[in-house]
Amino acid sequence: MSVLTISIVAVFVTGYLCIALESLTKVNKAAIALLMCVLCWTLLMIDPSSYYPMIEGGGVVHHIAEVIEHHLGDAGGTLFFLMGAMTIVEIVDTNGGFNFVRDTLKTRSKRKLLWRVAFMTFFLSAILDNLTTSIVMIMVLRKLVQNREDRLLYAALVVISANSGGAFSPIGDVTTIMLWIKGVITTQGVLTEIFIPSLISMVIPALILSLQLEGKFDKAQNLPVADVSQFTKVQRDIIFWLGVGGLIFVPIFKTITHLPPFMGILLVLGVLWTTTEIFHYNTAEDDTMAKRVSDILSRIDLSTIMFFLGILMAVAVLQEVGVLTLLGQGLNEAFSGNYYVINGIIGVLSSIVDNVPLVAGCMGMYPVAADGAMAVDGIFWQLLAYCAGVGGSILIIGSAAGVVVMGLEKITFGWYMKKITWIVFIGYMAGILTYWVEKALFF
């Protein structure tokens, strides 16, 4: 390994550590990711001929520009998909489309509420995404559960259910979106093979947590409060079904047209945008400007988009210099090609560091094969989707859903690790075992 390669790896590792320690450094991880990306590509430009010896002189620089454009195109598809999905969910939420969630969950029984929260979060995160679903569910729980100790258990369950639900859907988690857009998993494959393991990874922790909840809520506690909205109930329902139904339609659109997934998400956004504009036509302008899509777009979390851009482009440099290939070969040799062990370790690592660069790195480490474990919908890629998603629940900082719930409910790292980590790990391992049984008996 050359000195230049070691320098690139050092920059990447240093940036990675700063991202993982964001809570201590107080520097936004998006800023670090962008700096890391630019520094890695700059170092590569110092001596590009060492990596592309067949191209001489100015042709090397031209080739590097083409390589950057190629990787940027791959990253751009993921980023546009995320931006579209985030906007669609924000439109539905802003216009009262999620009110039915609160009404559906309402019950005086603590255990009934726990199971309703678990399954509602599980299936919603598969349709929306685990981060957005977590925010929606925490906002609903604040209206239904007043006791803080009880609400912390429900909040922990939201993290578990959201990550488990996102793992079996091609649009439920950023990592599954990346794998799906890359073409290493298909909608049918991930739904049929990962659904039951993901369900098991949610049900077992929910069952253990239910034993810690007894009794009923006070009569006046968890009654829904009416929201003031410019739209009628029928209009809110139309917005909800256009948004959620549109997200479900995106994989179907890709199958029919063979266009990139972000084209489907832009189609749904265009339809929903047009519909809300028509609904706003007969309402007072001053009362509705804050709910128009043109304003909602300004509230999208662009720092998250910049973070993904920086990470994906930085990982691309490691792929170009051959580091990821060497790392993949090393893991295969160390564990004799046992993909259950390799992915199990990756899942645990995803609870410590962000699963986005981990999955991006794995996609660069392992080439797609024509058949076997590394083929499309093969054991490796299916397990990677499961382990990277569900493994993020082991620690509160291991997923975007966990971090946002941690901030909203002021959950401490120590409380989660003491009360929840062991519960999640049991469910995580049970899901891997379930997948092994599935492959042995059915697939």
Buried (B, 14 or more C-beta within 10 A) or exposed (E): EEEBBEBBBEBBEBBBEBBBEBEEEEEBBBBBBBBBBBBBBEBBEEEBBEBBEEBEEEEBEEBBEEBBEEBBEBBBBBBBBBBBBBBBBBBBBBBBBBBEBBEEBBBBBBBBBBBBBBBBBBBBBBBBBBBBBBBBBBBBBEBBBEEEEBBBBBBBBBBBBBBBBBBBBBBBBBBBBBBBBBEBBBBEBBBBBBBBBBBBBBBBBBBBBBEBBEEBBEEEEBEBEEEEBBBEEEBBBBBBEBBBEBBBBBBEBBEEEEEBBBBBBBBBBEBBBEBBEEBBEEEEEEEBEEBBBEEBBEEBBEEBBBBBBBBBBBBBBBBBBEBBBBBBEEBBEEBEEEBBBBBBBBBBBBBBBBBBBBBBBBBBBBEBEEEEBBBBBBBBBBBBBBBBBBBBBBBBBBBBBBBBBBEBBEBEEEBBBEBBBEBBBBBBBBBBEBBBEBBEEEE
